[in-house]
Amino acid sequence: MINFIQFTLTRALLACLTLFLVSLIVFSLMEFVPSNCAERYLAFKNTQGSNITVEDIAAEEKKLGLDRPFAVRFSSWISNIVLKGEFGQSCILRMDINELLSGRFMLSLLICITALLFSYAIAIPVGIISATTKYKSLDNALKFISYLGIALPNFLVALCIMLFMTIYYGDTMTGLFSEEFENVPWSSDRVKDFLSRAWLPIFVLGWNATAFALQTVRALMLDESDKLYVMAARARGISGMSLLLRYPAKHSLGPVINSLGFDLNRIFSALPIVALILILTESGALLIEALARSNDQQLAGAIIFLLTATIVFVNFVTDIILAIIDPRIRKGVMGGG
């Protein structure tokens, strides 16, 4: 038990260190973008007809604290996040970032996690079937479907489904809500409307993830099935589903669980493009707006930090779960069998 506590504390320390380093990189990238926040904001105001002078820029820099050293500004930024949960103001929109992301990031995270669970719910059983089936035609069909999932990019799948829905149902299925529910408080009707439309981004985001996970599970099952401990179990008279679930399937799930954070990152990375095509109003859409259009690095940095914190937390949890369920890791961590 002492070894397990030490393992948990070590992983927690590494998670915090990783998050700190990533936050430093994110803040540095925000700082190294040509022209600072004051200059970008006033340049934006200039396009609206304002007459901006050098004195205006200097005054704005002082107001935003940009005249302070880099280390002071980073310390202030990270301490506000950790201690107060505040990300400051959007550089261009001049709105509180917490208010901008209120609900949107959780909505994005819900979509991504649901897409991840959807992909695993299909990939794990189908991957096991593909690796263990005696029917070569079934195995080839499942492999073809997985190759198709890898070959077709998410945005193309989204466009195909939108075209189909438009032709046969007269609705492009863009947006997470119908027009009448877009800006109203949450209610049972709004939840139903959300569920009727959220399936599309969930399916599109889970498309590639399902194919990759299926290939991974299949390869792991094939590798584990030929190992000595499985042969020994067969020699003891264990066979059928009991053998499959107790040995190769159980040990194959370790690497799959360990890749949860990586797969979540890959799904979220695809979200901005999918959000652009499907006209979604969540943090993926805000991220691509901040990076590609308005150059609002403060807003982009906040979204990237939240995503990184989520992935680091998921990786920490999966490490602990693996230490508990995998006897090979448990023996090293807990000193038991």
N, C-alpha and C positions, 0 to 999 in steps of 0.2 A: 504493500500500500504506500509506503514511503517513497519507493521508486516511482510509483504512478503519480504521486503529488509533485515530485521533482520534475517528471516528464511534462505534466500539465503546466507548471510554472515556467519551465523553459520554453515551451511552445507559446505561452502567453507573452513572454518577454520578446521572443522572436517576432511575434505578430505585431506588437507595439513598435518594435524597431523598424520593421518593414513599412508600417504605416507612416512612421515619422520620416523615413527616407523618401517614400513616395510623395508625401506632402511637401518636402523640401524641393523635390524635382518639379512638382506641379507649380509651386509658388515661383521657383526660378524661371520656369517657362513663361509664366504670367509676366514676370518682370523683364525678361529679355525680348519680348515682342517689340518691334520697332514702334516708337512713340509710347508714352505712358498713358495712364487712364485719363488724366486731365486733358492731354492733347487730343486723344481720340474723341472724348466727349465734346470738347469745344469745336473740333473739326466737324462733328455731327451737327452741332448747333449752327455752325457756319453755313452748312448746306440748307438750313431752314431760314436763312436770311439774316442771321445775327452777324454783327461786325466784331470779330475777335482780334484782340491785340496781344502782344507779348506779355503785357502786364496782367491781362486776364488769365493767361496760362499759368503765370507765376502764382497768382492769388489762388487759383484752383488747386495747384499742386500743394500749396501750404494748407489749404482747407482739407484736402484728402490725406495729408500727412506724408506725401510723397517726397518731401524734402528731408525726411529722416533716413538714417542708414538702413541698408538692406536687412541686417541682422535684427534691428529693432522692429522693422515692419513685419518680418517673418514671425518673430516671437509674438507680436501682437495678434497677427492673423491666426496662428495656430492655437494660442491660448484662448482666444475668443471662441474658437470652434470647440476645443476640449472642455473648457470650463463653463461656457455660456451656451454652446450650441448655436452660435451666430456666425454667419458667413459674410456679413457686411452688406454693402450695396452693389447692385449691378452697375457696371461702369457706364453703360450707354443708357439703359432704361431708367437709372436712378431710382430703382425700387428695391426694397429689402429682399435679398435673395431667399431668405427663409419663407417670405410671403409668396415669392414667385414659384418656389418649389413645393409649397404646401400642398400635399396630396399628390402632386405630379410624380415625384420620385417614387413614392410608395406604389402608385399606380403602375409605373414602369417596372418596378421590382416585382410586383404581383404578376404582371404579364410575363416577365422573363422567367421567374421561378415556375409558373404554371407551364410554360413552354418546355422548361427543363424536365419537370416531372412527367409531362406528356411524352417527351422523347424517351425517357428511361422506362416508362410504363410499357411502351411498345418495344423498345430495343432489347431489353433484358430477356423477356420470354421468347421473342422472335429470334434473337441471337443464339439462345440455348437450343431452340428447335433446329435452327440452321446447322449448328455444330453437331447435333446428335441424331438427326433424322437419317433413316436408312434409305430414303427416297432421294436419289440424286437430282431428279427434276425439281423437287421442292426446294432443295438447297440452292440450285442454280437460279430458280425464280427469286428466292429471297436475296441472293447475292446481287442479282440484276437490279432489284428494287433499291438496295442500299447504294449501288453504284450510281443509280439515277439520282438518288437523294444528294450524293456528293457532287455530281456533275451539274445539276441545275441550281443556279444561285437563288437565294431567297427572293430578291427583287423580281426575278423572272416568274417565279411561282406566284408571287403577289399579283403581278400584272395579268397572268393567265386567269387566275381566279376572279379578279375584278372584271375582266372581259366576259367571262362566263356569266357572272352574276348580272352584269349590265344587259346582256343579250336575252337571258331567260327570265330575269326577275325585275329588270328595270332599275336596279339599285347597285351602285358601284361598291357599296359597303365601306366607303371611306369614313374615317373618324371613329372614335370610340363611342360616340353617342349620336342619336338622331338629333335633328335640328331643334326639336321641341324640348329635349332634355339636356342640351349642351351646357347651359349656364343656370341651371336650377339646383336647389339643394338636393342632397341624397334622399331618396325615398325608395320604397319597394318597386315602384314603376321604373325609376331611374336605374335601379340595379338590374331589373329584367331587361331593360333596353341595352345596358352595358354588356350583359351576358350574351345577348343576341348578336352583338357585333364584335366582341372581344375574341371570339373563336378564330377569326381570320388572322390577326397578328400573332396569336398563340400558335396556330398551325404553321404559319409561314416561318416564324422564328424557330420552331421545333423541327422543321423540315431537315435541314442539314445536321442538326444535333442528333436527330434520330438515326440518320445514316451512319454518322461517325461512331455513335455509341453501339450500334448494331454490329459494325465491323469489329469494334474492340471486344465486345462480349463474345462474339464468335471465335475470334483468334485466341482469347484467353481460355475458353472452354476446350478448344482443340488442344491447346498446350497442356492444360491440367489433366485432361482425360488419359494421357499416355504416361503419367508419372507413376512412380513405384507405389506411392501410398494408395492410389486408386486400384492398382493391380492387387495389392495386398488385401484391400477391402473386398474385392471380387473373390479372392481366394478364401475369405472367411464366410462366403455365402451371401454377401450383400449384393443386391442387383436392382435393376429397374429404377424407378423414381427415387427410391430411398438412397441408392448409391449416388445418383445424379445430384440430388439436393444437398446431401450431407457432405459431399467431398468436392468434386470439380466446380459445381455451381457456387457453393459457399466461398471457396477460395478465389474464384474468379471475380467476385463482387468487390474485393478489396481495392484493386486498381480503379474500378469504376467509381466507387465512393470517393477515392482519393482525387479523382478528376472533376469532382463537382464544381469547385471554384473555377477551374480552367474552362469548363463548359459554360458556366454562368457568364464568365467574362466574354466568351465567344458569342453567346447569344446577345448580350447587351451591346457588343461591338456592332452587331448587325442591325440593332434597333434603330439608330438614326436614319439609315437608308430606307428601312421599311416604314418608319414614321413619315419620311418625306413622301413616299409613294402613296401610302394609305391616309395621308393628311391626319396624323394623330396629334393630339394635344397633350403631350406628357414630356418628361424630361429628355427623352431621346430627340424629340423635335426641338426642344430648347437648346440642346447641346449643338446640333448642327446649325441652328440659327446663330448661336454665340460664336462658333468657330468659323463658319463659312461666310456669314453675311455681315453681322454687326461687329465682329472682332471683339466681343465682350469677354475678355479673358477671366474676369472675376467670376462671372456666372459659369463659364466652362470649367474653371478650376474647382468650383464648389461641387458641380455634378461629378467630375472625375474623382474628387476626394471621396464623396459618398459612395460611389461605385467601388473604389479601391477598398474602403473600409468594410463594405459588405463582403467582398471577395476574401479579404484577409480573415474576417470573422468566420466565413464558411469553411475556409481551409483549416482554421484552428479547430472548429467543431468536428470536421471529418477526421483530423488527426486523432482526436480523443476517441471518436467512435471506432476507428480502426484499431486503436490500442486495446479497446474493450472486446471487440468481436473477433479479431484475428489472433488465433493462438500463437502464431509465430512472433507477432509484435508484442502480444501480451506477455509472453515468456520473457522477452528481453526487458520490458518495461516494469512488469510487476514481480518478476522473478518466480512466476508460477507456471503451471502447465495449462 
